[in-house]
Amino acid sequence: YALLHNLKTAEEAQAKQSGKGVFQIMDEEASGIVPGSEGVLFLPYMAGERSPVWDKHAKGVYFGLDYHKTRAHMIRATMEGCAYALLHNLK
């Protein structure tokens, strides 16, 4: 969630002009990317992994970036990575 706040800078001016929320604009941008983010994977361990696997040394990282990937790929991968981390915790 905090990482999405850092990615939102480019959308703030657009949000003011359109009357939409920043996260609504980011959702719309990410919706143009297919599930799986075309191979971009985000591990959301920005402060280590806390649950269900406790590892204070785990680090957040993006995999699969190349010159053809966009901010939309990173936004989608961030959303998916956080969702799967939550699912892993629930299971």
C-alpha positions as CSV (number, residue, x, y, z in Angstrom):
1,Y,0.0,0.0,0.0
2,A,2.8,2.5,0.9
3,L,4.6,1.6,-2.3
4,L,1.5,2.6,-4.3
5,H,1.6,6.0,-2.6
6,N,5.1,6.4,-4.0
7,L,4.1,5.4,-7.5
8,K,1.1,7.8,-7.6
9,T,3.0,11.1,-8.2
10,A,2.4,11.1,-11.9
11,E,-1.4,10.6,-11.4
12,E,-1.9,13.4,-8.9
13,A,-2.3,16.2,-11.5
14,Q,-4.5,14.0,-13.6
15,A,-6.7,13.3,-10.6
16,K,-7.1,17.0,-9.9
17,Q,-8.1,17.7,-13.5
18,S,-10.5,14.7,-13.8
19,G,-12.1,14.8,-10.4
20,K,-11.2,11.1,-9.9
21,G,-9.2,9.8,-7.0
22,V,-5.5,8.9,-7.6
23,F,-6.1,5.3,-6.8
24,Q,-9.0,5.1,-9.2
25,I,-6.7,6.4,-11.9
26,M,-4.1,3.8,-11.0
27,D,-6.7,1.1,-11.0
28,E,-7.7,2.1,-14.5
29,E,-4.1,2.2,-15.7
30,A,-3.4,-1.2,-14.2
31,S,-6.6,-2.7,-15.7
32,G,-5.0,-2.3,-19.2
33,I,-2.4,-4.9,-18.2
34,V,-3.3,-8.6,-18.3
35,P,-3.3,-10.7,-15.1
36,G,0.2,-11.8,-14.3
37,S,1.6,-8.4,-15.4
38,E,3.2,-9.9,-18.4
39,G,5.8,-11.5,-16.3
40,V,6.5,-8.7,-13.8
41,L,6.4,-10.0,-10.3
42,F,6.6,-8.0,-7.1
43,L,7.5,-9.4,-3.7
44,P,6.1,-7.0,-1.2
45,Y,8.6,-7.5,1.6
46,M,9.6,-3.8,2.1
47,A,9.9,-4.3,5.8
48,G,10.8,-8.0,5.8
49,E,8.3,-10.8,5.7
50,R,6.2,-10.8,8.8
51,S,3.5,-13.5,8.3
52,P,3.1,-16.4,7.8
53,V,6.9,-16.8,7.2
54,W,8.8,-14.6,9.6
55,D,12.0,-13.4,8.0
56,K,13.3,-9.9,8.8
57,H,15.9,-10.2,6.1
58,A,13.4,-10.6,3.2
59,K,13.5,-7.7,0.8
60,G,11.0,-6.3,-1.6
61,V,11.9,-6.7,-5.3
62,Y,10.5,-6.5,-8.8
63,F,11.4,-9.3,-11.2
64,G,10.8,-9.4,-15.0
65,L,11.4,-5.7,-15.8
66,D,12.7,-4.8,-19.3
67,Y,12.5,-1.9,-21.7
68,H,9.0,-2.8,-22.7
69,K,7.4,-2.6,-19.3
70,T,5.6,0.5,-18.1
71,R,4.5,2.1,-14.8
72,A,1.2,0.3,-15.4
73,H,3.0,-3.1,-15.2
74,M,4.6,-2.0,-12.0
75,I,1.3,-0.8,-10.5
76,R,-0.5,-4.1,-11.5
77,A,2.4,-6.2,-10.2
78,T,2.3,-4.3,-6.9
79,M,-1.4,-4.9,-6.5
80,E,-1.0,-8.6,-7.4
81,G,2.0,-9.1,-5.2
82,C,0.2,-7.6,-2.2
83,A,-3.0,-9.6,-2.9
84,Y,-1.1,-12.8,-3.1
85,A,0.9,-12.1,0.1
86,L,-2.4,-11.6,1.8
87,L,-3.8,-14.8,0.4
88,H,-0.7,-16.6,1.5
89,N,-1.2,-15.3,5.0
90,L,-4.9,-16.3,5.1
91,K,-4.1,-19.9,4.0
